[in-house]
Amino acid sequence: MYKMIKGSRGEARIFSLTVGLKEGYGESSNVHTVEEAVALIENYLKQRAAENKPFLTGIITSGMVVYAWPEGQGQAGSGHEPEIVFSGEVTPLYLSNLSDTEVENFLNDLASFLGEKLGQTRIYLRYKSEVWILQREDSTTPTGETVKGGKND
């Protein structure tokens, strides 16, 4: 028989961070492995724990993102690339002391770290009922979205 652990029930504070594993947009782009991404995240979490900074435990799943874009009247382009999703929840039993701001700061910091290490332009984040996208400064996507000096142009 199992019983609920006191202090383990609370608000669902679910998070996810999605990052591609293919650098750049060309056919000859470097593709990172899931194992590389796991090692990066594990080392990042260990460093945060060693520095007594907030961190979140999560699950890494891998998959393929498939996308398309318009290219004029009756025309469209498409593509796909491997990705990982680091997801989990801020558990009341162990992490009730973390504020929403601390969780968002952690996610943004981890996203920036992974984006740099994996050569990504964008990282997609979700926390509770909100979603947002981080884009590397001074970068432009193939569809022309640009970020300069930390502000979306």
BAVEXPA-601632 format. One record per residue: y, x, z of N, C-alpha, C, O in turn; residue number from 1. Coordinates in pm, whole numbers. Atoms other than C-alpha are relative to their C-alpha. Layout:
// residues N
{pt {Y, X, Z}, {Y, X, Z}, {Y, X, Z}, {Y, X, Z}, NUM}
...
// end
This chain:
// residues 153
{pt {-118, 85, 0}, {0, 0, 0}, {124, 89, 0}, {127, 194, 64}, 1}
{pt {-128, -70, 7}, {354, 116, -79}, {108, -86, 63}, {104, -209, 55}, 2}
{pt {-114, 70, -58}, {673, 25, 106}, {128, 67, -46}, {131, 188, -72}, 3}
{pt {-128, -53, 43}, {1035, 65, 7}, {53, 98, 105}, {47, 73, 225}, 4}
{pt {-58, -101, -87}, {1197, 375, 152}, {141, -45, 39}, {221, -84, -46}, 5}
{pt {-131, 37, -50}, {1497, 299, 369}, {106, 87, -67}, {92, 209, -73}, 6}
{pt {-109, -72, 63}, {1819, 395, 189}, {-22, 30, -148}, {63, 94, -211}, 7}
{pt {29, -31, 140}, {1655, 410, -155}, {50, -107, -97}, {48, -86, -219}, 8}
{pt {-45, 109, 87}, {1794, 81, -286}, {152, -2, -7}, {220, 13, 94}, 9}
{pt {-145, 5, 16}, {2143, 55, -430}, {38, -26, -144}, {-46, -62, -227}, 10}
{pt {-54, 23, 133}, {2363, 24, -735}, {-69, 90, -103}, {-95, 207, -76}, 11}
{pt {57, -79, 109}, {2206, 137, -1064}, {112, 79, -65}, {201, 23, -128}, 12}
{pt {-101, -89, 60}, {2414, 437, -1172}, {-73, 87, -101}, {-106, 203, -74}, 13}
{pt {81, -63, 103}, {2236, 530, -1493}, {89, 85, -91}, {201, 46, -123}, 14}
{pt {-75, -88, 89}, {2348, 819, -1713}, {-88, 49, -114}, {-211, 49, -103}, 15}
{pt {70, -70, 107}, {2254, 980, -2043}, {98, 89, -75}, {218, 61, -82}, 16}
{pt {-76, -96, 79}, {2374, 1271, -2251}, {-86, 29, -122}, {-201, 72, -109}, 17}
{pt {74, -21, 123}, {2268, 1297, -2616}, {65, 114, -78}, {185, 113, -103}, 18}
{pt {-51, -116, 73}, {2302, 1624, -2805}, {-98, 36, -112}, {-220, 37, -92}, 19}
{pt {81, -40, 113}, {2178, 1730, -3146}, {-52, 142, 17}, {5, 221, 92}, 20}
{pt {59, -134, -5}, {1961, 2037, -3195}, {25, 81, -126}, {-11, 198, -134}, 21}
{pt {-28, -68, 127}, {2076, 2123, -3547}, {146, 44, -2}, {237, -39, 11}, 22}
{pt {-136, -52, 7}, {2381, 2349, -3573}, {59, -28, -137}, {-6, -6, -239}, 23}
{pt {-68, 21, 126}, {2630, 2251, -3839}, {-58, -116, -78}, {-132, -199, -26}, 24}
{pt {34, 115, 82}, {2575, 2017, -4129}, {-78, 35, -126}, {-121, -55, -198}, 25}
{pt {68, -39, 123}, {2410, 2218, -4405}, {-152, 3, 14}, {-206, 0, 124}, 26}
{pt {146, -4, 4}, {2047, 2233, -4509}, {-55, 127, 65}, {-166, 126, 119}, 27}
{pt {48, -128, -54}, {2020, 2597, -4394}, {44, 21, 145}, {39, 134, 195}, 28}
{pt {-47, -10, -138}, {2154, 2523, -4044}, {-113, 40, 94}, {-229, 7, 72}, 29}
{pt {94, -37, -105}, {1984, 2673, -3740}, {-40, -125, 78}, {45, -205, 116}, 30}
{pt {49, 112, -80}, {1765, 2420, -3557}, {-60, 55, 128}, {-154, 135, 124}, 31}
{pt {51, -42, -131}, {1709, 2474, -3185}, {-122, -83, 37}, {-140, -194, -13}, 32}
{pt {119, 72, -44}, {1386, 2372, -3017}, {29, -80, 127}, {126, -53, 198}, 33}
{pt {-10, 77, -124}, {1340, 2119, -2739}, {-16, 95, 118}, {52, 80, 220}, 34}
{pt {24, -96, -108}, {1209, 2406, -2525}, {127, 80, 32}, {154, 107, 149}, 35}
{pt {-128, -70, -23}, {1540, 2593, -2572}, {94, -88, 81}, {156, -43, 177}, 36}
{pt {-88, 92, -70}, {1733, 2287, -2461}, {-44, -22, 144}, {39, -27, 235}, 37}
{pt {53, 16, -136}, {1506, 2235, -2159}, {37, 121, 85}, {83, 105, 198}, 38}
{pt {-31, -122, -74}, {1553, 2598, -2053}, {149, 8, 32}, {187, 46, 143}, 39}
{pt {-145, -1, -25}, {1932, 2571, -2092}, {37, -95, 113}, {113, -58, 203}, 40}
{pt {-33, 99, -103}, {1949, 2257, -1880}, {-57, 42, 135}, {12, 32, 237}, 41}
{pt {60, -43, -126}, {1710, 2390, -1618}, {80, 114, 64}, {105, 111, 184}, 42}
{pt {-79, -111, -53}, {1908, 2713, -1580}, {138, -47, 46}, {189, 1, 147}, 43}
{pt {-129, 56, -39}, {2234, 2517, -1568}, {-12, -70, 135}, {73, -50, 223}, 44}
{pt {19, 71, -126}, {2099, 2294, -1289}, {-24, 97, 115}, {31, 79, 224}, 45}
{pt {26, -101, -105}, {1968, 2594, -1093}, {128, 70, 42}, {151, 93, 160}, 46}
{pt {-127, -67, -30}, {2307, 2765, -1119}, {88, -90, 85}, {148, -45, 183}, 47}
{pt {-81, 96, -77}, {2486, 2452, -994}, {-55, -13, 142}, {23, -14, 238}, 48}
{pt {60, 12, -133}, {2240, 2417, -705}, {28, 125, 83}, {60, 115, 202}, 49}
{pt {-24, -126, -71}, {2280, 2785, -612}, {145, 11, 46}, {173, 71, 150}, 50}
{pt {-143, -3, -35}, {2660, 2740, -608}, {40, -118, 88}, {158, -136, 118}, 51}
{pt {-24, 119, -82}, {2625, 2423, -397}, {96, -98, -66}, {176, -163, 1}, 52}
{pt {-79, 94, 78}, {2790, 2220, -673}, {-86, -123, -31}, {-208, -113, -35}, 53}
{pt {77, 120, 34}, {2690, 1861, -760}, {-80, 18, -130}, {-32, 78, -226}, 54}
{pt {82, 0, 120}, {2406, 1826, -1010}, {-88, -123, 2}, {-109, -186, 106}, 55}
{pt {86, 117, 15}, {2181, 1551, -1141}, {-133, 41, -60}, {-138, 123, -152}, 56}
{pt {133, -18, 55}, {1810, 1555, -1206}, {-20, -104, -109}, {25, -218, -95}, 57}
{pt {20, 96, 107}, {1702, 1394, -1530}, {-126, 25, -78}, {-201, 119, -52}, 58}
{pt {115, -7, 90}, {1439, 1342, -1794}, {51, 37, -138}, {153, -16, -183}, 59}
{pt {-37, -37, 137}, {1458, 1506, -2134}, {-101, -63, -95}, {-221, -40, -85}, 60}
{pt {83, 56, 106}, {1327, 1308, -2427}, {54, 51, -133}, {173, 79, -146}, 61}
{pt {-45, -48, 131}, {1339, 1419, -2786}, {-26, -106, -105}, {-113, -192, -90}, 62}
{pt {14, 96, 108}, {1376, 1225, -3104}, {77, 45, -121}, {113, 162, -134}, 63}
{pt {-71, -27, 124}, {1549, 1203, -3436}, {112, -103, -12}, {86, -223, -8}, 64}
{pt {-110, 92, 24}, {1895, 1054, -3487}, {12, -18, -152}, {6, 79, -227}, 65}
{pt {-12, 33, 143}, {1934, 880, -3824}, {134, -70, -18}, {167, -163, 56}, 66}
{pt {-134, 54, 17}, {2280, 799, -3959}, {35, -12, -148}, {-32, 45, -235}, 67}
{pt {-51, 18, 137}, {2472, 694, -4269}, {151, -7, 8}, {208, -24, 115}, 68}
{pt {-146, 10, 7}, {2834, 691, -4385}, {37, -50, -140}, {-33, -22, -238}, 69}
{pt {-45, 48, 132}, {3027, 520, -4665}, {57, 113, -84}, {119, 206, -31}, 70}
{pt {-54, -100, 93}, {3117, 725, -4972}, {66, -68, -119}, {48, -25, -234}, 71}
{pt {-66, 72, 108}, {3322, 480, -5173}, {-74, -128, -34}, {-177, -160, 26}, 72}
{pt {54, 129, 38}, {3248, 150, -5340}, {-148, 9, -39}, {-183, 76, -136}, 73}
{pt {142, 7, 31}, {2874, 84, -5335}, {-76, 130, 20}, {-191, 140, -23}, 74}
{pt {64, -130, -20}, {2794, 443, -5231}, {-6, 32, 150}, {80, -10, 227}, 75}
{pt {13, -43, -139}, {2673, 593, -4904}, {-83, 127, 7}, {-169, 152, -77}, 76}
{pt {81, -118, -29}, {2537, 916, -4768}, {-79, -27, 127}, {-51, -122, 200}, 77}
{pt {78, 16, -122}, {2280, 956, -4494}, {-57, 135, 41}, {-55, 231, -35}, 78}
{pt {60, -122, -50}, {2114, 1217, -4282}, {-78, -28, 127}, {-81, -141, 178}, 79}
{pt {73, 9, -126}, {1900, 1283, -3980}, {-10, 140, 58}, {-2, 240, -13}, 80}
{pt {16, -129, -67}, {1855, 1557, -3723}, {-69, -20, 134}, {-61, -128, 193}, 81}
{pt {64, 11, -131}, {1653, 1629, -3411}, {104, 0, 111}, {211, 60, 98}, 82}
{pt {-90, 8, -114}, {1814, 1554, -3077}, {-80, -5, 128}, {-201, -29, 128}, 83}
{pt {59, 27, -131}, {1745, 1544, -2707}, {94, -92, 76}, {214, -97, 50}, 84}
{pt {-77, 84, -91}, {1857, 1295, -2448}, {-37, 42, 141}, {-155, 40, 179}, 85}
{pt {17, -29, -142}, {1902, 1404, -2087}, {48, -124, 73}, {166, -157, 68}, 86}
{pt {-36, 127, -63}, {1895, 1085, -1883}, {-60, -10, 139}, {-155, 60, 174}, 87}
{pt {50, 21, -135}, {1843, 964, -1532}, {88, -99, 74}, {160, -178, 14}, 88}
{pt {-79, 89, -83}, {2003, 784, -1245}, {46, 75, 124}, {-21, 166, 172}, 89}
{pt {-53, -56, -124}, {2216, 875, -946}, {-66, -79, 112}, {-23, -189, 145}, 90}
{pt {80, 74, -98}, {1966, 778, -679}, {71, -14, 134}, {125, 83, 186}, 91}
{pt {-65, 22, -129}, {2102, 622, -360}, {-61, 85, 112}, {11, 128, 203}, 92}
{pt {66, -74, -108}, {1847, 806, -145}, {50, 143, 10}, {72, 193, 120}, 93}
{pt {-37, -141, -1}, {1953, 1157, -247}, {144, 29, -39}, {199, 131, 1}, 94}
{pt {-131, -34, 58}, {2290, 1131, -422}, {108, -104, 28}, {207, -110, -46}, 95}
{pt {-99, 104, -29}, {2482, 843, -262}, {136, 61, 31}, {238, -8, 21}, 96}
{pt {-127, -64, -33}, {2749, 1095, -159}, {82, 40, -123}, {200, 73, -110}, 97}
{pt {-72, -37, 122}, {2842, 1171, -524}, {88, -115, -48}, {40, -227, -66}, 98}
{pt {-91, 102, 53}, {3148, 982, -644}, {-21, -14, -150}, {-81, 73, -213}, 99}
{pt {8, 18, 144}, {3166, 840, -995}, {75, 111, -73}, {31, 157, -178}, 100}
{pt {-77, -109, 61}, {3430, 1102, -1074}, {-81, 129, -3}, {-80, 201, -103}, 101}
{pt {83, -120, -4}, {3195, 1382, -964}, {-113, -8, -102}, {-147, 92, -166}, 102}
{pt {108, 19, 98}, {2916, 1238, -1179}, {55, 21, -141}, {-5, 93, -221}, 103}
{pt {-60, -15, 133}, {3144, 1212, -1484}, {40, 146, -26}, {21, 196, -137}, 104}
{pt {-36, -142, 16}, {3275, 1567, -1427}, {-124, 84, -27}, {-120, 174, -111}, 105}
{pt {125, -71, 23}, {2917, 1695, -1406}, {-47, -22, -143}, {-82, 74, -213}, 106}
{pt {46, 32, 135}, {2821, 1516, -1728}, {86, 67, -106}, {34, 122, -203}, 107}
{pt {-90, -65, 96}, {3129, 1644, -1913}, {-22, 151, -3}, {-22, 212, -110}, 108}
{pt {21, -144, -7}, {3066, 1999, -1792}, {-133, 39, -65}, {-139, 136, -141}, 109}
{pt {130, -28, 61}, {2697, 1991, -1888}, {8, -20, -151}, {-48, 59, -227}, 110}
{pt {-15, 26, 144}, {2788, 1840, -2227}, {72, 116, -69}, {29, 160, -175}, 111}
{pt {-74, -112, 58}, {3041, 2116, -2294}, {-87, 125, -6}, {-85, 198, -106}, 112}
{pt {90, -115, -4}, {2789, 2382, -2190}, {-105, -8, -111}, {-125, 88, -185}, 113}
{pt {103, 16, 103}, {2516, 2242, -2414}, {59, 4, -140}, {1, 63, -230}, 114}
{pt {-65, -1, 130}, {2755, 2184, -2702}, {26, 142, -48}, {3, 175, -164}, 115}
{pt {-28, -140, 35}, {2858, 2549, -2693}, {-129, 76, -31}, {-137, 145, -133}, 116}
{pt {125, -75, 15}, {2505, 2687, -2653}, {-81, -45, -121}, {-151, 36, -183}, 117}
{pt {79, 54, 110}, {2353, 2460, -2919}, {82, -15, -129}, {31, -67, -229}, 118}
{pt {-83, 1, 120}, {2643, 2489, -3166}, {33, -139, -51}, {29, -163, -171}, 119}
{pt {-26, 138, 38}, {2734, 2119, -3164}, {148, -31, -5}, {227, 26, 71}, 120}
{pt {-138, 47, 9}, {3059, 1950, -3266}, {23, -113, 100}, {128, -121, 163}, 121}
{pt {-14, 117, -88}, {2996, 1632, -3064}, {-120, -16, 93}, {-233, 22, 61}, 122}
{pt {102, 38, -97}, {2803, 1521, -2757}, {33, -142, 45}, {149, -175, 68}, 123}
{pt {-17, 142, -31}, {2751, 1154, -2669}, {-47, -25, 143}, {-157, 15, 181}, 124}
{pt {28, 22, -141}, {2761, 1040, -2305}, {6, -148, 36}, {75, -228, -26}, 125}
{pt {0, 137, -53}, {2690, 723, -2111}, {-15, 11, 151}, {-97, 88, 201}, 126}
{pt {13, 9, -146}, {2741, 647, -1743}, {32, -143, 41}, {139, -195, 11}, 127}
{pt {-12, 139, -39}, {2691, 303, -1595}, {24, -85, -125}, {-60, -86, -214}, 128}
{pt {-24, 85, 116}, {2853, 63, -1844}, {96, 63, -101}, {142, -5, -193}, 129}
{pt {-95, -65, 90}, {3076, 319, -2019}, {-68, 103, -89}, {-168, 164, -52}, 130}
{pt {45, -104, 93}, {3020, 544, -2319}, {123, 78, -46}, {233, 23, -52}, 131}
{pt {-107, -81, 55}, {3231, 830, -2452}, {-60, 116, -78}, {-178, 149, -64}, 132}
{pt {42, -111, 86}, {3214, 1118, -2700}, {90, 119, 29}, {212, 106, 34}, 133}
{pt {-76, -124, -10}, {3320, 1476, -2642}, {-12, 72, -134}, {-121, 80, -192}, 134}
{pt {-1, -77, 125}, {3419, 1676, -2949}, {66, 134, 27}, {169, 142, 94}, 135}
{pt {-52, -136, -16}, {3476, 2051, -2959}, {142, 7, -54}, {172, -43, -162}, 136}
{pt {-138, -17, 44}, {3844, 2139, -2979}, {5, 80, -129}, {-80, 166, -156}, 137}
{pt {-21, -68, 128}, {3971, 2257, -3316}, {-120, -14, -94}, {-157, 80, -164}, 138}
{pt {114, 26, 89}, {3677, 2099, -3498}, {26, -128, -79}, {104, -214, -39}, 139}
{pt {-8, 117, 87}, {3643, 1846, -3777}, {-141, -40, -39}, {-222, 45, -76}, 140}
{pt {130, 50, 42}, {3343, 1627, -3852}, {-2, -14, -152}, {104, -11, -214}, 141}
{pt {6, 19, 145}, {3218, 1578, -4211}, {76, -123, -48}, {118, -129, -163}, 142}
{pt {-74, 119, 38}, {3388, 1237, -4209}, {149, 11, 31}, {223, -85, 17}, 143}
{pt {-142, -28, -15}, {3722, 1397, -4119}, {62, -23, 137}, {182, -5, 152}, 144}
{pt {-55, 18, -134}, {3762, 1319, -3748}, {26, 137, 61}, {-64, 222, 65}, 145}
{pt {-44, -130, -46}, {3955, 1607, -3594}, {46, -6, 144}, {106, -105, 188}, 146}
{pt {-53, -17, -134}, {4026, 1724, -3241}, {69, 134, 5}, {11, 237, -29}, 147}
{pt {-76, -124, -15}, {4298, 1981, -3180}, {59, 4, 139}, {117, -93, 186}, 148}
{pt {-61, -18, -131}, {4403, 2117, -2845}, {-39, -104, 103}, {39, -135, 193}, 149}
{pt {49, 96, -96}, {4194, 1861, -2659}, {41, -144, -24}, {3, -232, 53}, 150}
{pt {-42, 138, 30}, {4354, 1553, -2817}, {-51, -42, -136}, {-51, 37, -231}, 151}
{pt {52, 52, 126}, {4207, 1336, -3088}, {118, -30, -93}, {209, -104, -56}, 152}
{pt {-109, 21, 98}, {4431, 1342, -3399}, {-28, -117, -90}, {53, -148, -177}, 153}
// end
